[in-house]
Amino acid sequence: MLPLTGYAERLSVRPGQTLRFHVANATPATVSAQVVRVRSADPNPAIGGVTTEPVALAVQTLAQPAPQRVPIGSYGVIDTPGLLGLTSEGTVLIQIYPTLSLPRRQVVLSCLDDQGHGLELELTPSMTLLARVGTRTGLVSIETEHAVPLHTWSMVAVRVDAAASSWTLSMRPMNDAANMHSVSSRLPAQPILLTQARRLSFASASDTAPVDTFNGRLERPVLVSRALSDEACAQVWLGAAPQDCVAQWDFALEMHTQHIVDIGPQQHHGMLLNTPTRAVCGALWTGQEHCFRHAPQQYGAIHFHDDDLDDCKWPATHAITIPDGFKSDAYALVLKAGEFEENIPFFVVPKKGTAHAKIAVLVSTYTYTVYGNHARPEWMNDPAWRQAYIDQAKAWDAYPYNPGEHRDFGLSTYNYHTDGSGVALVTWRRPMLNLRVGYFTYPYPEIRGSGLRHYPADSHLLMWLAHKGHEVDLITDDELNQEGLALLKPYRAVVTGSHPEYHTPRMLDALQSYRDAGGRLVYLGGNGFYWKIALDPSREGIVEIRRGEGGIRAWAAEPGEYYNQFDGQYGGLWRRNARPPQKLVGVGFTAQGNFVGSYYRVDPQARANPKVSWILEGVNTDTVGGEGFSGHGAAGFELDRVDKRLGSPDNAIVIAASENHPPEAPWTLVPEEQLTHITTIPGRTHKELIRADMTWFDCPGGGEVFSVGSITFCGSLPVNGFDNDISRILDNVLRRFER
């Protein structure tokens, strides 16, 4: 745990609203708090380093920050005291699919009270199954001789026969139906299932901070009030309704919620904690259906992980109330405790239904959250890279903490769970160490420049706007998703940051409607509008991504698991959902390399074309953007290009295209454009398709779009004290668009 850290309950706030912060302090010092306006989040001394200014805004202390733990790990609970008190003997059936072997126990099911009465089932460090049952002389246990296979569905039964004073633990892998591994034992005393245990739990036995979480999938738990025969157990596994049923939980129901539904006669419903992954293939999946809505009985599993996290649930310690008239901008709560300092960024957006500027900057808070706590592979796998990062952070007095070193706050969707499955669900209700003023992503400034991505990189744009005197309002993904077109209508122009990658359907609908109704859209990034996401329908700040077929991906969703649990829609690339980025902004993702940049070469025909020549006023060279604080070039890292086959308008004009990309970056064409190692879907060579297209087009409704097709573009804006050709180009665009 960090000595001082915290998070905001939301990433944006309006005048008249109160924003609460949740701070953990493990130091002996008292915490002080102050709000600052963030002018520059870049710690690079060559740009002037981090720049903030104090703001006269009172910070209310709600409680003194104290040490806190992170309640990480997902599990399910049935809060029915005395559930097993309905029977003095019985059978528990459950299907399990373990995904990780650990040097600790992994609880599958637990219903024990403080006296040890009840029943528990766990996976041991040797991958055998161990069951415990309470008797009058204490807990007794029974263990299988055979290990449970990983990544295989197994049917498990625990049967307690009070009349015979015996019990049996059985396990049968579904891929080995002929082999039922059973072990039976006499009970030394009368079994005591008549327990007043507060609850029954799945995938953990702990009430708080689970340390025994099961990693893997569980399906179709059934509790019966008598000892079933082998034949009767087999019939239940095949789907027969059990007689004398106490509970039968169907995990295929209400997948968009955190509810566990009991379809048995007594309806002992429950809840899930820390949002495990649902809408995943169960033991009955045949591969004939890939949408859980069409065959829910084949998706009756829940995937639990010991590093799932949806909310740190720390108490609120500080609060601010934004007064009317407070300037929309980027801010941070700066915390100090002795020698330690922390900052928690947030964004003030205009009051609902109002606008104070002609230009709105759309802050990509959903993308920030999806990347939240991205532990980069270089940190884990390259000691020289890690040491270079540490040395640079000290030399620059940069933000000192890296998600690769502090994995206890949950990871990003660019990481894997401990069991090797991809992280599909993330939250902003936790400290996100890469969403910090002064954080940099890449070391080696001689190659990477400032090495910034996401929030710190977007401050290059905000500082340029302030320097050039462009009055802007900040709005965020969250307001856009909630309010749609109504949020955008008051603005003459809407400007994105460097990497607006993740969007909901409503966000794209709003941007397209705004553009088509006469709005001006300025896309200043690369790899934008790429992935489709879903949001938790009942809780703020929880984002889901299914990395389905195609796309440059950190991991690949399993076959049959491309549909979102939150909204039931097909996930993955927007391109595979009939909305390639080219349809919205004229360009779309084409290639990726390392974090280095190149320049654009201006098309001579653009200079002579009155439709776009105004964009190049004051630009007297053939190449632009050859320097920058992001990879030392305006066209780099991830590039977008025009493709009329994918929806780029016929009237789209390429003003300039990048070239001569440094060989230091091993450039890769996106997989969705490749057929083989030598052929592509567009029929062009790989080299021809690796470029960024600076593009303009107008729309029938009077709207206009300007796109740059590069993540590193904004890093060139501050070069030479903001006096450079990239700066001139953007200034020309915004001064026309805001008229």
N, C-alpha and C positions, 0 to 999 in steps of 0.2 A: 504494500500500500504506500502511496506517495505521502509525504509529510503534510501536504496541504493541497487539496483539490476539490472539485465540485462540478456542478452542472446547473443549467437553467431548465425550468420546467417546459419552456418553449424556446425556439430560436428567434422568434419575432414578437413584437408587442406594439400596441397602438396607444396613442394618447387616450387617457382616461382609464387604461387598464393597469393592473398590477402584475408585475413579473416577479416570481419567487425563485430563489436560488437555494441549492442544497449543497452544503459545504461540509467536508470532513477535515478535521484538524487533528493530526497525530502529534503535534508539537506541544510543548508546555506553554508556549506563548499565546497571548491574546490575539485574535484575528481582527485586523482593521479592513475596511472595505470602502472603495471609492469607484465612481463611474467615470470613465474617460471616453472621449471620442477618438476613434482610431483613424489616424491619417495615413500611416503606412504600417503594414504588418510584416514587411520584409526586413529581416535583421542584417542584410548585407550592408557593410559600412560604405560600399561604393555608391549606394543609393541614399545614404544618410541614416541607415538603420531604422529600427522601430521608432515611429513617431506617434505620440498620443498627446492629447490635451485634456486637462481636468474639466469636468462639467459640474455645474452647480445643481446637482440633483441629490436629494437626501436619500441615504440608504438606511432602511430600518432594520435593526437587528431583532429577529424573531426569537432566536435561541443561540446560545453560545455553541459554536461548532465543536464537535467532539470526534474522537476516532469512530470510524464506521467500517463495517464489513460489506462485502459485495455478495448478496445472496444468489450466487451463480449456480446454474444447473436446473433443468426442467423436470417436473414430476406432476403427478395427478393426485388429488385427494377426494375422498368421499366422506364428508363431514356428517356421518351418521353414528353417533355414540351407541355402542352396543350392537353393532351390525352383526357380528358373529354370535351375539347373545341369542339370536333366533334359532340356533341349533347347537346341540351338544356333539354332533358328528357331522361330517359333510365332505364335499368334494370341491376343490378349486381347480378350474381348468383355465389355461391361458396359452396363447401361442406367442413364442418369443423368437426374435431374430437379433442375436447379439452382434455388435459390430466392433467391439474392442475388448481385448484382454488387458487387465490391469492388475497391479500388485496389491489390490484391495478388493473388498467385497463390492458387488453391485446388486442392490436390492431390486428385485422384480416386483414383489408385493409384500406389504407389511400390515399387520393388524394386531399389534401387541399392546397390552396395557403396562402400567408401571410394575405390576407383579409378575410379568412374563406370561400372562395368560393370553391365549390367542394363537395366531399362526403367522409365519413369515417364510418367504421363499427368496433365495438369493443365488447369484452366480459367484463362485469362489475364484480366488486368484488362479487356480489351476483349471478354471473353466468347467468345473463340475457344478451340478445343482445341489444346493443344500436347503433343506426345509427344517423348520423348527416348529414345535407345537408345545403348548403349555400343558403341564400335568400337575397333579397335586404335590408332586415332589420337585417340581421345577421344570425348566425348559429341557426338552430332549430334541435331538437332531438326527437327521437321516440324510445320507449323501449318495449321489449316483457314482458308480465306478467309472462310467464313460463321460468324457468331456462333451460339452455341448459345442457343436461346430459353429464357427463364425460364418456370418453372411449366409445363413441357411435357416429356413423356418423349421422350428421344432414345436411339437405339441407336448405340453406339460400338464400333468395331473398330480395333485396331492389329495389323497383320500384318507380320511380318518374314520375308522370303524369303532365306535365306542362299545358296541355289544361284544365284538371279538377282541377288544383292547389291542388293536393292531392298526398299523397305518402303512401306506404305500406311496412312494414317489416314483412317477413314471415319466420318461422322456422318449419321444419318437421323432427323429428327423423326418421331415416330409419327403426328402429325396431318398429316403431309405425306409419305405413304409413297412417292410417286412421285419425290421428290427425295432422292437419295443424294449428299451432299457429300463428295467424296473428294479427297485430295491424295496423290500418290505421289512418291517420290524415290529416286535411286540412292544407295547407301551408299558412302562413300569408302573403306571398308575392311571387312574381314570383321566382321560383327556379333558382339558378345560378349554373349550372354545367359547364358553359362556363368559365373555369378557366385556368390560365396559370401556374398552379402548376408545379414545376420543374419535378416532377416524381410521379408515382404511386408506392406504396410499399405494400408488403405482410408481415404480421407477425410483423410489427413495423411501427411507424410513424416517428421515430427519424432518422435524417441524420447521427448522430454520437453517440456513446456510448448509444445504445438503452436501455431505461429504461421501455419500455412498450411492450416488446416482448411477442408474443403469444407462449404458450407452447402447442404443439399438432400438428396435421396433417391438411394440407389444400390440396384441390384437385379441379381441373377443374374450375378455375375462368373464368367467361364469362362476357363480357361487351357488351350490346346491346343498340342501339340508339333509343329505344322506350320502352314504358311501356308494358311489356308482361302480358297476362292473366295468371291465375293459370294453365290452361291447357297447355298453351305454355311453361311455366316454367317447368312443369312436363315432357314435351316432350324433352326439352333440357337436363334435368337431366338423362333421359333415353338414351341420346346419339344423339338426333336429331340435325342437323346443324341449328343453330339459324339464322333467317333472320335479316337483318340490323345489322350484327355483326360488332362491332368495334374491339374486341379482344377476342381470345379464347386460353388460355394458357394450353398447354398439358405438365404436369409435368412428364409424362412417357418417354419423349424424352430426349436424350443426358444425361442420368443419370450419366455418368462418368465425366461430366463436371459441371461447375457452371453456365451453361446457362439455362435460362427460355425461352422456345420456344413458340411463338404465331403462331398457325396454322390458324388464321383468315386471312382475305384478305389483311390486312395492315401490318402484320408481325411486331408487336411491341414487339420485343424480349427484354429480360432482363437478369439480373445477380443475383446470390445468394451471400450473404456475410456470412462469418464465417462457411461455409460448413455444412449446415444442413444435416440430414440423408435422403438419397434417397433409391430407391429399397426397399421400404416398402409397405406393403399391403394397398390398397385403399378401397374405399367403395364397389367396385365391386368384391373383392376377394372371390372366391368360395371354395378355398382349394383344387381344382382339379389340379392346377399347383403350384409348389413351386419355379419355376425359372422365374424371371421377363422377361427374354428374350423370353420365350415361350408364355407369356400372358401379354404383356405390358399394355393393357388396364385395367388390374386388379391391376396394381402397379403405378397408376397415382397420388400418394400422396407424399408430402414432410413433414418430421417431423422436426419442428423447436423447438429449446430449448433456454431458456434465458441464458444458460451458455455454449453454443457452442463457440469455439474459434479456428481459424486456423492461426492467425498471430497477434501479438501485434501491429505491424506496427509502432513501435517507430523509430525515426530517428537514423541513424548510428552515433555513437559518437566517436568510436575508431577503428583503423585498424592496422593490422600487415601484413607485407609481408615476407614470408618465403624464405630465401636465399637458393641457391643451396648448397647441402652438409649438410644442417641442419639435426640433428639427429632425426630419427623417434622415438617418445616417447609420453608419456602423459604429457600434459602441462595445465596451467591455467592462465588466466588473473586475477590478483589480483587487486582489486579496493579498494581505501581508501578515505573516506571523513570524516574528523574529527575523532570521536570515532568509526565510523562504517566501516566495512570491508565486502567485498563480493568477491567471486571467481567464475569464469566461466570456467569450464574445456573444453579442446578440444584436439584433437589427430593429430599429424603430421604423415602423411603416406608418403612412398617413392614417388618419381616422377614417373609418369605413365610409365610403361614398364621397370622399374628398380627395383632391389632388392639389399640391402646392407648386408643381413644376410641370413643364411640358414634356420632360423625359422621365421615364421610369427605368430603373435598373432592376432587372429580375435576378434576385439572389438565389442561387441553386442549392437551397437548404436540403432538399431531398437527396441530391447528389452528395452533398457534404455528409449526410447521415449514412448513406450507403457505403461511403469510403471511411466512415468513422472508425478510428483505431486500426487502420490498415497496417498490419505488421508485415513489412516488406521482406521478401525472401532473402535479399542481400544482407539484411540485419542478422538473420539466423544462420546464413550459410557462408558468409564471406567476412572473416575476422578483420581483414584489411579495410574493407568498406566500413565496417562498424567502427573501427578505431578512427578512420578518417572523419566519420560523422561526429564522433565525440569531440575530436580535436577542433573541428570547424565550429561546433556549437559553443565551445569555450572561447575560441578566438573572436567570434562574432557577438558574444553575449546573447546568444539565441535562446529560444525556449529549450530547456535542458532535457526534457523527457521524450522518449520515443516509444510508440506502441509495441515495437518488437521486444522491448525490455519489460514492459508493464502490460501483460496480457490478462490481468485480473479484472479488467473492465469490459470484457467481451471484445470480440474482434469485428472486422468488417466483412462485407460480403465478397471481399477479395482474398479471404482466408478460408482455411478449412477448420472444421471442428476437430477435436482430439481424435475422433474415430475415423477421420479421413473424408467425411462427407462435407460438401460445400455449405458455407453459412448463407442461408437464404433469408433470414429474418434479423433485422437490426432495429435499434431504438436510439433516440437522442436523449433519453432519460438516464444518462450516465456520463461520466467524464469522457470526452473525446479528445485525446491528446494531440491529434493532428488538426483539430479545429481550435487553434490557439494563435494569438498574436505572437509573432516571432518564431513560429515553427517552420522549418524547411524540410523538404522531402529528400533531396539528393545532395551529397557532398561533392567535392571536386569542383569548386567554382570556376577553375580555368576551363572546364568543359561544360558544366551545367549552368553556369551563371549563378543566380541566387538559388536555383534548384527548388522553386516553389510550385505547389499545385493547390488547386481548390481555393479555400478561403484566403490564405495569404497571397496567392497569385492574383486573385481578383482585386486585392487592394491596389495593384498597379493601375487598374482601370479607374478606381475611385479617386486615387491621388491625381491622376491625369485630369479627370473631370473637374476636380476642384481647382487645379492649377489653370485650366483653360477657361474657367468661369462658367461652366455649364451647370445650371441649377437642375438638380435631379431629386426625385423621390426614390427611395428604396422600397421594393415590394419583394415578397418571397414566394417560393413554390407553394407554401401552405395557403396563403391568401388566394393565389391563383387557382388552386385546386378547389377551394371552398366557394369562391365567388365567380369564377369563370370570366366571361367577357366583360361583365360589369366592372371588374377591377381595372381593366385595360382601357376602357372607352375614353376616360378623360385625357389620355396622354396622346401627344402627337407622335411620339416614338417610344418604343420599348427596346431596351438594350440588354443583351445577355452578358454573362461573364465568360471566362475562358473555357468552361467545361460543363455545359448544361446537358448532362448525359441521360438522366433518368426522369421519366415523365409518366403521369397517369393519362388515361384517355381524355379526361375533362381539361387537363392543361393544354393538350394539343388542340382540342376543339376550340378553346378560347383563343389561342395564338393564331390559329388559321382564320377564325371568324374576324378577329381584329384586323389581320392583314387584308382580308378580302373586303372589309368595310371601309378601307381607306387608311388604316394604320400603317406606320412605318416600323419595320422589324429589323433590328441590327443584331446579327449573330456574330459574336467576336471570339468564337472558340472553334474547337475541333472535336470530332467524335461526339457531336451533340445529337439529342433527340433519338438516341440509339436503342435503349432498353425500355421496355414496358414494365411498370411497377404496379403494385397494389398496396393499399393502405388498410390497416386494421379499421373495420367499420365502427368500432365503439371506443377506441382509445387513440389519443393523439401520439404522433411521433414514432409509430411502429411501421416499418416499411418492409415489403416482401419483394424479392426478385427470384424468378425462375430462369436460370441460364440454360435455355432450351437449345434447339438445333441451330447451329451457325453462330457467328460472332466471335470476336476475340474475347476469350473467356478465362477467368481465373480458375474456374472449375465447370464441369458439365453436369447439368441435371440428369438424373437417371431416366432411362426410357420409361414412358408412361407417367412422368411427373413434371410435365410442362405447364400444367394448369395451376393457377394461383389458388391457395386455400381461402384467401380473404374475399375474392370476388368471383371465383369460379371461371375466370376467363383464361384463355390461352396466353401465356406469358412470353418471355424471350424477346427477340428483336422486334422493334416496331416495323422493320422491313418485312418481317414474316406475318405481320398483322395489317398488311395492305397500306402502311403509312411510312414508306421510306423517308428519311430526312429530306431527300431531294424535293419531295412534294411540298414541304413547308418552307424551306430556306434555300432551295436550289442546289445545295451540295450535300454530300453524305460521306460517311467514313469510308476511306479507301485503303489506308496503309498506316502502319505504326513502326516506329524505330525507338532508339534510346532517346533520352531527354537532351537532344541537341537540335539546333535550328539552322536554317539556311535563309535565303532571300527569295523574293518574288521578282520575276522579270515582267515588266509592263508590256502589254500587247500594243504595238504601234497603232493598230486599228482602233483601239479604245481611245487613244488620244484624239483621234480624228472623228470620233462618234459623239455628236452633241448630247446623246442620251446619257453618256457616262463621263465625258471629258471634264465636266465640272468636278468630279471626284479627284482628278489629278492636278487641279490648279495648284501652282507653287511647287510641283514635283517635276524636277528638270532632269532626272537621271533615269536610265533604263532599268536599273535594279533598285529595289527598296527593301528595307528591313534586314540588312546584313548584320546588324548588331542588336543586342537585347539582353535583358536580365534573365530571360528564360532560354537557356540553351544557346545564347549568343546569336539568335536569329529569330525573325518573326514567323518563319514557316518551319515548324518542327514538331517532333514527338508523335503527334497523331494528326493525320491530314484528311481533309474532305475534298471531294472533287465533284464537278458537274457530271451528271449522267442522265440524259433525256429518256433513256430506256426505263429509268427508275422514277421519273417524274419531274426532273428539272424542266422548268417551263421552256418552250421554244424560243421565247424572247430573252432568256437569260444570257447576259453578256459577261464573258470572262475578261476582267480588267487586267489581271496579272496572274501568272501561274508560277509556282515555285520550281526550282531546279537545283541541280548540283548538291543534293543532300549529302552530308558528310558520311564517308564510308564507316566512320566510327560507330554509326548506328546501323546494325544489321536489319535493314528495312524488310518488313513483312506485309504482303498484301493480305487484307482481311479474308478469312476463310470463306465467307459467303460469296466472294468474287472468284474463287479458284475452282477449277475442275480437276486438274492434275497439277503436278509440279511444274509443268511447262505450258499449260493452257488455262485460259480464264474465261469466265462467262461473257464478258464484253468482247472477247476475241482480240484483245490488244495484249501487248507484252507487259510483263510485270513492271518494267521500268517506266513505260508510258503511263501506267496507272498510279504510280507513286508520286503524287503531287498535291499541292493545295491550290485550289482555284479561288481567287478573290473575285466575287461575283455580284452583279446587280441585276434586278429585274423589277418591273412594275406589274401591277395587277389590274384587272378590269374595273374593280371598284375604286381605283385611285391609290391603293396601297403600294408601298415600295419595300423591297428587301435588299439589304446589303449584307453579304456574308464573306468571311475571311478564310474559313476552312482550316484553321490551325490553332492548336492549344497555346502555342508560345507567342501568338500575336501581341497580346496585351503587355508582355514583358518588354517589348520594344518601345512602348509609348514613353517611358521616362528617360530614354537615352538622350544624352547631351542636354540635360535640363529641359526635356520635353520638346526640344527643337530638332525635329527629324522628319523624314518623309512619311513614316507610318503615322506619326502624330498629325501631320498635315492632312493626310488622307482621311483619317477618322474625324478630324475637326471639320473638314469640308462636308462630310456626310451628315454629321449631327447639326451643323448650322443650317443646312438646307432642310433636314427632316423636322427640326423643331419650329420652323416658320409656320 
